[in-house]
Amino acid sequence: MTTEATAPSHSFETLPRRSRWGRVTAWAMWDWATQPFNSVIITFVFTALYLTSESFIDPEIAALGEDHPAYELALSSLAGGLGTGLTVAGILVALLAPVLGQRADTSGKRKAWLGGATALLVACMVGLFFVEASPAFFALGVGLIALGSVFSEIAGVNYNALITQVSTPATVGRVSGLGWGLGYVGGIVALVIVVIADGADWWGMDTSNGMAYRLIALGCALWAVVFAWPLFRYVPEAPAAGREPVSLLAGYARLWSDLMGLWRDARSTLWFLLASAIYRDGLAGVFTFGAIIAAVAFGFEPTEVIIFGIAANLVAGVATLFAGMVDDRIGPRRLILISLTGMVIAGLAVAFLHEAGAMVFWVGGLVLCLFVGPVQAASRSLLARVSPPGREGEIFGLYATTGRAVSFLAPALWTLAIALTGATIWGVVGIITVVALGLVAMLFVKVPTG
């Protein structure tokens, strides 16, 4: 390991304890700052309740009513349009993330890349304020959300790579857990604020033309600006990796060469990228289809779904904060294996005990969420530990790319399970199958000692 690679870690270790944890908190606040883009805009509110609603279909079709086939088809088209936009965004992330991460490594400008991508993410959220409740604005809304997801992922690559600036080998687990935990809690706090504002009928403001949802998007942008700035003020830039910068196209040739080098010298890193890609898609399936399972299979009302969503994310956030300390004590690989096993057991219980009623979903679903956050945090911790020094941006870029490469698994097995059984509840088995496959693949990942 070169002196250049170890210098940042040593300089961090020599800081007073209070300064170290101040820097860690500043880094982790970025998770808190940007999570509402996922939880409020993409998952729970803007897309689910506004962008894919009847406000964006032809008024003549909307007038036919919810029971008319044309009405249902129009809403399905909106959902399909959103899915297409996010699919294109995913392809862009898969193509760009590792190369852009590599450029940030070689230039020593991870924080600059993070700042630029964060600013563009904020700009996309601000742009959503101008998405009026009219079919003419649907494409603008989808485009801004798709671009926002690209900038969010690119920013996340450099944010993850900066963990080496705020941790040591003895603390990387709890630092990663702190970031994920604050992200969960921050997203839910933002969601609760939205629920309170809606309950107060927006304090008499005019909410026609989708104004309530447009203000929510603007609020998420402001939230990101207010809470993200400490990272840029208090976390130092990572040093350059000591490699000559190359053009974007030449970066792909270097990427291939680096992959061959990993195969020869750090094969465990490649195996982990593959295994984590599989089980992370299972985690994504839990969040994507969880609300559908609650509503369709267990008959939850919309309010109950939101309440469960808040409870689930709070459980995941708190569990992740504590899991970081467990990570540093027993190691991230062991924590991942334990958590994935817990998820498989809880998921199967939800499916096979569903006839016992809603309490099964409450208990099993919350147990599932108890393990989701620790898996995410420990995965980041493990990858930070096994990444070649000076190439963390490139490796976390590959982490994003491999995740996108298998993102079809959970939706495909969810659909197949339902098609074979004719019941939504058995889609849970499809999702848990993906988690189980990731668990098996993870058994073959060997983490080098030290």
N, C-alpha and C positions, 0 to 999 in steps of 0.2 A: 504494500500500500504506500503510495507516494506521500511525501510531506505535504504537497499541495492539497491532496484529498483529505488529509487528516487535520489540517490546520483549522478549518471551521469548527470541527467538533471540539478540539482542544480549547480554542478561544471561548467557546460557549461554556465549557466545563469550568473555566477559571473565573467566570462571572460570579458575583455574590448570589446566594440562593434567591433572594427577592427579585433581583434583576432577571435571573433565568426564568422564573415563573411569570414575571411580567411579560417577557418576550414570548413565552409559550402562549399566554392568554391572548396576546395581540394576534398571534398566528391563528389560533383557534377561532377567534371572532369572525374570521372570513367565512367559516362554515355557517355560523349564526346569521351572518349578513346576507348570504346568497341563497340559503335554503328556501325562503318563501317563493322563489321562482319555481321550484319544483313542487312544494307542498300546496301553495296557494294558487299559483297561476296554472300549472300543468295538471296537478292531480285533483284537487278538490273543488276549485271555484271557477276560475276564468274559462278554461276550456270545457269543463264538465257541465257547468250551469249556464254559460253564456255563449261561447263560440259555437257550440254544437246544439244550440237551442233553436226553436222555431223563429227567433228573431232574424236568422240568416237564411231562411228558405223563402221561396216565392210567396208573397202574401195571399195569392189566390189558393195555393196549395195549403197554406197554414189555416185558411178559413174552412177547409174541409173537415178539420178535427182530427184528434189523435187516433181514432179508430179506422180512419181511411187508409188504404194501402199506399196511396200516393204520398200521404203525410209521413208514414213510417219510412218509405223509400227515400224521401227527401232528407230526413234526419240521418238515415244510414249513409247517405252520400256525404253529408257534412263530416261524420265520423271517419269515413273513408278518406276524405280530403285531408283531414288533420293527420291521419295515419300516414298518408303519402308524404306529406311535408316532413314529418318526423323521421320517416324512412330515409329520405334524401339527406336529412341532417345527419343521421347515423352513418351513412356512407361517407359523407365528407369528414366526419370525425375519424372514422377508421383509416381514411387515406392520409389525413393531415397530422393527426395527433403525434405519432412517433417522430416524424421528421421535424415538426415545429418544436417538439420537446428537445430534440437533438440540437437544433439551432440555438435554443435558449442555453443549453449546456455549454456549447463551444464558445458562445459570445459572453458568457457570464452575466446574462441579463434575464434570469428567470423571473425576477420580481418585475422587471419592465414588461415582459410578456404577460405576466399575470395582471398587471395594472391595465394594459391595453385591452385584454380580453374582458376584464371586469367592467371597464368603462363602456365597451360595446354591448355587454349584457345589460347594463343599466339603460343604455340608449334604446335597446329593444323593448324593455319594459315601459319606458317613457312613451315610446311609439304606440304601444297598445292603448294608451289613453285616446288616441285618435281613431280607434276602431269603433265606429258607430254601429248601432243595431240595425244593420241593413245588409242584404245579400251582397251588395257591391263592395263591402268592406271585409268579406270573409277571407279572400285571398291575402289581403294585407295582414289580417290577424294570424293566419297560418304561417305566412312568410316570416313575420316577426318572432313567433314562438319557435319556429324551426331554426332561425338564425340565432336566437337566444340560446337554444340548446347546444348549438355548435360552440358558441363563445363560452358557455358555461363549462363544457367539457374541456376545451383548450385551456381555460383558466384553471380548472381542476387539476390538469396534468402538472402545471407549474407550481400550483399550491401544494400538491402532494410532494413534489420533489423538494420543496423548501423545508420539509420536515427535518432534513438533516441539519438545518441551521438553528433549530430550536430543540434539539434532543441529543441524547447520547445513547450508546447501545443499551445502557441500563434503564433508560426512561422512554424510549421510543414508543413502547406499547401504551403507556398511560397518556402520552402526548397525543397519539393518534386517537385514543378513546375519548379524550377531552374534546377534540375537534368534532368527531362524529356525534358525540353526545350533545354538544352545544348546537350542532346543526339541527338535530331532531327537536330539541326544546325550542330553539328559535323559530323554527317553522310552525310549531304548534302555538306558540305565543302569538305569532302573526295571525294564525287562523282564528284564534280565540278573539282577537281584536276585531276581525272581520265579522264574526258571529255577533259580538256585542254591538257593533255599528249597525248591523242589519236589524237586530232586536230593538234598537233605539230608532228604527226607521230613518237612519241617516240624519237624525236631528233636524228633520224638516227640509233637507236639501232636495232639490229637483233631481230625481233619479231616472227620469225618462230618457229614452234613446241610449239605454245601457250605461248611464252615467255612474251608477253604483259600481259596476264591474270595472269601468275605466278608471275610476278613482282608486280602486283596489290595486290595479296594476301600477298606477303612479305611486301609491303608497309603498309597494314592494320595491320600486326603484329608489325611493327616498330611504327606505330601511337599509338597502344595500350600501348606499353612500355613507350613511351615518355610522354603520357598524364595521365597514370594511377598512376604513382608513388607518386604524392602529397598526395593521400589518405593514403597511407601506411606510409608516413612521418609525416603527420600533424593531422590525425584523431586518437584519442585514442581508444584502445581496450575496448570493453564492458566487464563489470565484469561478473564473472560466476553467473549462475542463482541460486546457492545455492542448487542444486539437485545432488545426487550421479550419476556419470557417469555409464552407462550400456553398454552392448555389442550391436552390431548392431541389432541382432535378438531380444534381449530384448527391444530394442528401439521401435519395432512395438507394443509390449504389452503395453508399456508406452504410446505410441501414442493413442492407443484405449482408454486407461484410461483417457487420457487428453481430447479426443473427448467427452467422456461421461461427463467429468467435464464441458466442454464448454456448452454442452447441458443443464446442470443443472444451471450453474452460469453465462454464457455469451452467451446465445442463439442468441443474435443479431449478434455476430461475425460469427456464423455458417450460419445464414441466409444471411449475407453479402457475405460470401465466395460463396454460391450457386448463388445468384443474379449476382455477379460480374463475375462469371464463364460464365454465359449465355451472358451477354452483351459484355464481352471481346472477346468472340468468334465472335460476330458480328463485332467488331473493326478489328479483324484479317482478317475477310472476306473482309472488305473494302480495306485493303492493298493487300491481295492476288489476288483479282479479279478486282481491280480498273484499272490496265493497260489493262486487257482483255476487259473491258467495253469500255475504250477509243478507243482501236484499232478496235474492231469488231463492236460495236454498233454505234460508232460515227465516224469511219473512220480515226482516228488519224494516222499519219505517225510515224515511230519509233522515229524520232527526236522530234516530238511533244509530244510523250509519256514521253520521258526523261525530256523535259522542264516542262511538267505538274507535273511530279514526284518531280522535284526540287522545283517548286512553292508550291506544296501541303505540302511538308515537312517543308519548310520555314514558311508557314502560321501556320502549327501545332506547330512548335517550338516557334514562337513569341507569339502565343496565350497562350501556356502553361506557358511561363514565366510570363505573366500578370495574368493568371488564379490563380496562387499560392496566390497572394494577395487577390483575391476575395474569395478563399477558406478560408483563415484565418478570413475574415470578415463575410461571410454568412454561413460557414460550408461546409465540403466536400459533405455531403449527398445532400444538396440542389443544389450544383454546378453540381453534377453528374446527378440529375434529369433534370435540365435545359439543360445540354449539350446533354443528350440522346434524349430529346424532339426535340432539334434543329436538331440532326442527322436524326431522323425519318422524319421530315418535309422536310429537304433538299434531302434526299434519294428518297422520294416519288415524289418530284418535278423533279428529274433527270429522273425517270422512266416514269411518265405520261406526261411530257412536252418534251420528247426526239425528237419529230418530228420538234421542233423549231430549231434543229441544234446543232452544237458543242458548241455554247455559253452557252447552258443549262448545259452541262457537266462542262465547265469551272467554271461557277458561283456556280452551285449546288455542284460540287465536292470540290471546295475550301471551301465552307461553311461547308460541311461535315468534312473536315480536320481541320477547325477552332475549332470544338468541340471534335475531337478525343483526342488530347493531353491533354486538361483539364480533360477529363474523366479518362485517365490513371493516371495523377498526383494526382487527387483528390482521386482515389481509393487507391493508396499507402498511402496517407495522412490519410484517414479514417481508414484503417486497422492498421496503426501505433497507432492511437488514441484508438482503441478498443482492441488491443492485450493485454493479461495479462502481466504485467511487468515481464521481465526476460525470456519470452517465444516468443519473436518476431521472432527469427529464425525459430522456429517450425511453427508458424502461417503463416509466409511468405512462408514456404515450402508447407503448405497446400494450400495456395493461388496459387502456381504453379501447384500443383496436381489437384485441382478442375478445373483449366483452361484447363488442358490436358484432364480431364474426359469428357468434353462436346465439345471437339474440332471438333466433327463430324457435329455439328448442321449447321453452316454456309455453308460448302460444300454441305451437303445433301439438304438443302432448296434451295440453288443456283441451283443445278442440277435438283431438282424437278420442280422448277418454269420454267426453260428453257424447260424441257421435256413436260410440260403441254401446253406451249404457242408456242414453236418452235422458240423463238426469244431470243437472248442473253440479250437484254436490260431488260427483265423481271426477270432476275437473281438478279437484284438490289432489287426487292421486296422481294425475298427470304432472302437476307442478312439483309435488314431493318426489316423484321419480327423477326429475332433473336434479333436485337437491341431493338425492341419494347417489346419482351418478357422479356428481361433483365430489361427494364424500369418498366414494371408492377411488376416484382419480387422485384425491388428496393423499390417500394412504401410500401412494407410490412416490410422493414428493419427499425427498430427503434434504433437510436443511443442514448445510455444512456447520460443523462445530465452530463457534466463535463468529 
